[in-house]
Amino acid sequence: MEFYGYPRPDGKIGARNYVGIIPSTGCVNNLCTNLENLVRGTKAIRHDQGCLHPPHDTEQVSRTLVNLGKNPNIGGALVVALGCEMVKAEEIYEGIKESGKPVEMVVMHEIGGMINTMAEGTRKLVDLVSEISACRRERAGLKHLVMGTKCGSSDTTSGLSANLVTGEICRKMTELGGRFIQGEICDIMGGEYALKNLCINPEDGEKIVDFVRDLYLRGLAVGADTRGCQMTSGNVKGGITTLVEKALGANAKGGTVPIQGTLEYAQLVPEKPGRYIMNFPGHGFENLTGSAAGGAIVHLFTTGRGADTGHPIMPTIKICGNLNTNKTMSEHIDVDVSSVIEETETIEAAAERVFEYCLEVISGRLTKSEILGTESMEILIKGPVI
């Protein structure tokens, strides 16, 4: 089991070969979008954070942006700053530079206005794209594969088909040396002790319980009981009846594969193969970003009712086991696994088919969200905006 990817100076292998345009603050989002539209081969990593956060959130935004730049799907980066924000562009620049990739930076206050910054940024991007376009795909083993997962717009078919198939993929790819990132703390609420029992190290089991407890207490702090509101109206209409039912279905994305460790949001996954639980939410925009910042080069997104969300730098594969959704939302679904519920294909056979599709995507095949451009992201913060 191999794939073809782009080798990076730090020894990692990417599924894509973008120059990332990384804003240190949302104030320069429009500038970054203009640069992306002007220079082929670039991806603007827009977000709305970067200023007036408590220190913990400022550090988290910085870590996320650095690790997005270190993601193997990024071959080079241009850091774009306004010049007065709390998140320091220099720290992002230096952090990405540690990976050995080519990195440049522009600061609007220093250059003077959007027009001048556009001109300088364009010149730098042209050189960066020219440099990384010389990189060619090479054969790579699964020890270089980092995969993330989430379920969105779930229904009863998610836990009965797509999530089970993903769990089997997790088992196979980790046994072959890959790494698998799972999270969605709201979705494991009610099933956290099942995950705790799968942890290699007891302290990681306690951290998973703490992740859920922290989410619950943060909800109470703003007058919300997450136990009663985390299921969406779509989940309920799709037939999911209880919090525990949803949690068990979500946990199935990793099956019974042992958990090697826990990760804070946007923390880089260790080199050791296996399954890891990251403290990221169920909300897709922050979820996918946490996975990409953790090092995932591809994401398995299971859905029952259909979801179109993708991520700017990480191909996102939609897997669906609902026969009707595969018809009505076909332009958003990459792989149909309704055969599992129809009992015309085993979970193992479906997983083999989806895994082969994953390797095709990592090796260059485009996902539906990439083709349609339904890609967006956000960075998780926990405190108030000051």
N, C-alpha and C positions, 0 to 999 in steps of 0.2 A: 504494500500500500504506500504509494508515493504521490507527490504532486510537483508541479513546476512553479517556482516562485522566484522573487527577486532577492538576491543576496545583499545583506547590509554589512557595513563595516564592523558592527558589534556582533556579527555571527548569526543574527536572526534572519528569517526568510519572510518576505512579504507576498501577499496575494495581489496587491495593486502597486502602482508606481507613481504616486502623486507628489507634487510639491504642495505642502500644506501652507495655507495663508492663515496665520494664527493671530487673532486679535487679543491683546491683553485686556481689553475692555470692550463692552458692547457699543461704546461710543463710536468706534471705528468700523462697525459692521458694514455700513453701506460702502465705505471705501474698499473693504475686503471683497465684497460682492462685485464691485466694479472691476477690481483687479482680476478676479476669477473669470469674469465675462470677457476680459480683454486678452488674457494669456492662456493658451491651451495647455492642458496637462496639470492644471492647478485645482485645488479644492479649498474653498473658504470655510473655515471651521467657526462659523458664527455662533455667538452665545450672548447672553444678556447680563453677564456678571462682570466682576473685576473691580468694583469700587463700593465703598461704604458698607462693608461687611464687618462683623466681629472678626478678631484675629484668626479663629479656627477656620472660618469660611474662606477668608483671604488665602490662608495656607492651602486649603483644599482646592480652590480654584487654580492656584499656581501649580500644585502637584498635577492636577488634571491636564492642564495645558502642556506642561513639560512631557508628561507620559503619552499624551496624544501625539506630540511631535516625535517621540521615540517609537511609536507604533511602527512595526515593520512595513505597513502599507504606505508609509510616508518615506520618500527617498531623500527629501530635502525640505527646508522650511524657510518661510519669511515671517518673522514676528513683526506685527504692526501695532504700534502704540500711539495713544494720544499724547501722553507725557506727564499727566498729573494724577493718574489712577493709583489705587492702593496696590494692585498686583504689579510687580516690577517686571517690565519687559526684559531687562537685563538678566534677571534670574531665569526667565523662560528661555531666553537665548542661550545662556551658559548651560542650562540643564539639558537642552536638546543637543547642544554641541558635544556633550560628553559621549554621545552615541557614535561620534565620528562622521555624522552626516553633514553635508554642507548647509549652513544656516546664515541668513542675513537678517537685518533689522532696519526698520524705518520708524522714526518718531515724528508725528505731525507737528508738534510744537517746535521742534528743532529745525525741521525743513521749512515749515511755513505754509499751512493751508493744504486743503485736499488736492488741489491741482498739482502743486509741486510734489506732494507726497506720492500722488498717482504716477507721475513721471519717473521719480526715483525708484518707486516700488516695481514699476513695470520693467525697468532696465535690470534690476536685480533678479526678478522672476525669469526673465528671458534667459539669463545666464544659468540660473538654477535648473530650469527645465532642460536646457541644452545639455547640462552636465549629467543629470540623472537619466536622460533618455538613452544614454549609452549603455545603461544596465540591461542585461538580458536574463530571461528566466533560466533557472537551472533546476535539475532534479533534486528533490529534497525528501528526506524521510519524515515520518510522523513525529519524531522528537521535536521538530520545529513547529508543529501545529498547535496553536492555542485557539480554542473555540469557546464562544459564549452562548448563552441561551436565555430565552424568556418566553412567556406565553402572554398573549394579548388578545382582547376581544374573545375571551374564552367561553366555551359552552360545555355541555356534557361530553361531546365528542372529543374534546381536548384531552381529558384524563383517560379516555378509553382507547385512544389511537395515537394522535400525534405526539403527546408527551411520553407515552410508552415507547414509541419508536425512537424518540430522542434519547431516552434512558438507555436503550440498547446501543445506540451510537456512542454514548458516553462510555459505556462498558468497553466497547471494542477499541475505541481510539485511545483510551487511557491505558489499556493493556498493551497497546502497540507503541506507547511512549509519549502520547499527546497529553495536553493539559486542557481542562474543562472548567469554565467559570460559570457558576450558578448563583443566583441571589434572590431578588424580588422578596424582600423581607415581609411585606404586607401579605404576600401570597403564601408564605410558609407559616404564617400565624395560625396556630391551632395544630400545626404539625411539626413544630420546632424540636420537640423531644425525639421524634422519629429520626431527624437529622443528627441530633446530638448523639444518638446511639451508634451512628455510623462513623463518628470521628475517630481517627487514629489516636489523637491526643485529647485527653479529657478537657484540657483548658480550651481547646477549640470548640468543644461541645458547649461549654459554658458561655463562650463568646456568642454563639448562635442564639442561645436563649437571651443573652443580653441585647443583641441586635433587636429582637422582637420586643423585649421589654422597653427599650429606649424609644422605639417607634410608638408604642402604646402610650408611654408617659408624655411624649411630645404632643400626641393628639389630645390628651387630657389637658395639657397646658393651654390649649386654645379652645377648650370646650367641646372636643370631639372624642367619641369612643370609636376607635378604629375597628373594634370587633364588630360593630354594627353598621359601618359605612364603607368598608373597603371593597365589598362586592359591588360592581357596577350594575346599572339597570340592564345592560346587555348580558352580563353574567346570569342574572336572575331569569331574564327572558329566555336565555339559552338552556335553562333547566338546572343550573347549579343551585342547590338548596341550602347549604350550610357552609360556614367558614371552614370547618374541618374537611368537608368534601372538596372544597377548592384547594386547600392546602395539600391534601394527599395527591390530588391530580397534578399540582405544580411540582411537588417533590419527585414525582415520577420521571421528570426530565433528567434526573441523575440516577434513577433506579436505586439499586442497593449498592452502588459503587462506593467504596470507602472514601471518606472525606479526609484529604491530606492536610488541609489547613483552612484558615479564615483570612479574609482580606478586608481592609478598610476601603472605602470608596476610592476608586481610581488608583489603587495601589498595584504596582507591577506584580504579576504572578511569579512565584519562584520557578526555578529551572526544573525542579523535581516533577516528574509526570504524576498525573492524578486529577482528582476532582477537588475544587476549591469553592468555598462559599464567600461571596463578596457582599458587603453591606450596601447594596444598591436597591432603589425602590422599584415598584412595579411599573410606574409611569415610564412609558417607552423612551422619551427623549433623554432623560437623565440616566435611565437604565442602560441604553445602548452606549452612551458616552462612557459610563463607568467600565463597561466591558472592554471597549476599545482602548481606554487608558490603561486597563490592566494588561493589555498586550494581545487581545483577541484579534485575529486577522479575518475571522468569519463568524457570523452569528446565526444560530438556529432560532427562528421566531415561530413558535407554534400558535395557531389561531383556529378558532372554531367558527366564528361569525365573520371573520375577515378583517384584516388590518393592513394599511398601506405603508406604515412607517419604515423608513430605512435610515441609514447613517451615512454622513458624507464620506467617511474614509474606510468604512468596514462593510463589505457586502453582507446583506441580510437576507437569509433564505426563509421564505414563508412556507410552512408545512401545515396542511389542513386535512382533517379526517372527516369533515362534514360534506356529504355528497352534494347537498344543495348549494353550500357556499362555494364549492369548487366550480360550480356552474355560474352563479351570479357574480362572483368576485374573481373570475378566472384571470383577469389581467394583473391581479395582485398576488396570486398563489403560484409558487414555484413548483411544489411537489404535492401531489394528491395521495393521501394514505387512507382514503375512505375504504379501501379494500380490506383493511384490518377489521373494521366494523361489519363489512359485508361478508367477512369470513372467506374471502377468495385469496388472501395472502396472509402469511404469518407475520407476527411482529418482527421476527428475525429477518425474514426475506425483505420486508419493507425497509427495515433499517439498513440492510446491505445496499438496497437501491438508492436510498437517500444519501448514504455515506458516499457512494460513488458520484452522485450528483454534487455533493459538497466538494469533493476533490476536483471536479470539473470547474466549479465556480472559483475555487482557490487558484486554479491554473489558468483562469482567464475568462470563463463563461460569465456573462452578465446576468445578474438577478433582475426580477421584474421591477423592484424599487430603483435599481440603478438605471434601467432603461427608461422608466417614466420620470425619474428625477424626484421621487417622493422621499427626499432625504432631509432630515433636520436633526438638531441636537440641542441639548441644554446641559448645564452643569448643576449638580445637586448642591444646595446650600441648606443649612439647618436653622441658622439664626435669623434675626430680623434684618431688614435693610435699614441701616441707620439714617 
